[in-house]
Amino acid sequence: DTSSIADADASCFTIGNGLDMFQEETFNGNNAWLTPSDECYWGGLACLNATHRLDRIEFENDGLSGILPSELQSLTELRFLILEEGHIEGTIPTELGSLEKLHVLDLNFNRLIGTIPTEIYNINYLFELDLNDNFLSGTIATEIGK
């Protein structure tokens, strides 16, 4: 119904259009995910102008819950995955290690368990890995940063 779509649209925040920290031109909208529009215009997402492909997923302190799906690996142009201060549970999927262009993986303040998959350490462009305040175990592998 249109009133619930309008309410959901009003709750979406905008990351901001324009140049990102790497001087890449991005755009986004603030449509609710219920809206029958291109996902680049949904709240919490941003796309690269040059490719019109999903570049950023960002939800902070919004109560996002569930598990991280392994299907995220299909987002081959994704550079930012920021899902902090939510209620995400389960383990970090090893498939995230196939996101070769990922620069920022920020999953802090969630309910993640298990160890950090070593596949994450092989992402060449990853410069920020923020996993604090979860329930992770083990040690950080020596492969990190190589």
N, C-alpha and C positions, 0 to 999 in steps of 0.2 A: 504494500500500500504506500502511496506517495507521502503520507505524513510520517511514517516510520523511516522512509528513506531520507526525508528532509531532516529528521531528528538525528539520524546517524551521520549525515553530512555535516551537521553543525558540531558534532563531537570529534571530527577528524582534524588533526593538526597538520600544518604545512611545514615541511622541512626548509623550504626556500629554493627558489629558482636561481639560476645563474651559475657562476663558476664555483666549483668545489675546491677543496684544499689542494688538489693537484692541477688546478686550472682547466678542468674539464667542464664543459657547459652541460648542465643538467636542467631538467624541468620536472614538475610534478603538479599535482592538483590536491584537492581536499574532498573529493567525492567519497562517499561511503562505499564499502565493498559490495553493497547490495545494488549499486548503481550500474545499469547496463552500459558502461563506458569502457574505454581502453584502460587497462590496469595502470598505465603510467599516470593516470589522473586520480587514482585511488589514494586516500590518505595513508601516510606512512611509507609510501613508495616513491622512488624517483627513477627516471630513465635518462640515459645519455641522449643529447640532442642528435649527435652524429649517427647513431645506430638505431635509436628508438627502442633500445633493449633495456630491460630492468637492470639498474645499476646499484640501487640502495633499497634495503629494507630496514626501517628504523621505527621501533616502538619502545618507548621508555616510560616506565612507571604507569602502565595502563591496565595492569591486571591480566596481560596476555598469559594464557595457560595452555597446557598440553605438552606434546613432545616435539622435538625437532625432526621433521620428516627427512628421510634420506633423499627424497625427490628434490630437495634443494640443490643437489648436484646438477640438475638440468638447467640451472640459471648460470650459464657459462660466462656471462659478462658481469656477474655480480662482483662489486668491489667493496661493498659495505654491508655487513650483517650485524645490526645493532638491535639486540632484544634484551635490554637491561631492565632490572627492577620489575620483574614479572613473576610468574609462577610456572615457568617452564621446568618440566621434570624429565627424568630419564637420563640417558647417556648422550654424549656428543657423538653424532654419527661419523663414522670413519669417512663416509662419502664427502664430507665437507673438504677433505684434503684434495679433492679433484677440482676445487674452485681455484684455478690457476691465477686468476686476476684479483683474488680477494686481498684487500689491503687492511681492512679492519674487521676483526671478529670480536665483538663485545657482547658477552653473555653474562655479565656480572649481576649479582644479587638475584639469582634464581634458585632453583632447587635441583640442579644437575648433580648426578652421581657418577661414580666410576672414575676412570682415568682419562687423561688427555690423549686422544688417539695420535700415534706417532705420524700418521699421514698429514696431520695439521702442520707439522714442522717442515714439511716439504713444499709448502706454498711459498714460492720465490718472492712475491711482492708483499707478503704479510708483514706489516710493520707495527701493528698493534694487536695484541692478544690479551684481552681482559676477561678473566674468568673468576675474579675474586668473589668471595661471599657466596659460594656454592657448597656442595658437599662432596667435592672431588677428592680422590685419594691417590696415593702413589707419589712419585717424584717427577720432576720435569726432566725429560730425556735430554741427553747430551746432544742429540741431533738438532735441537732448536737453533735457528739462526745460521745453519750451514747451507 
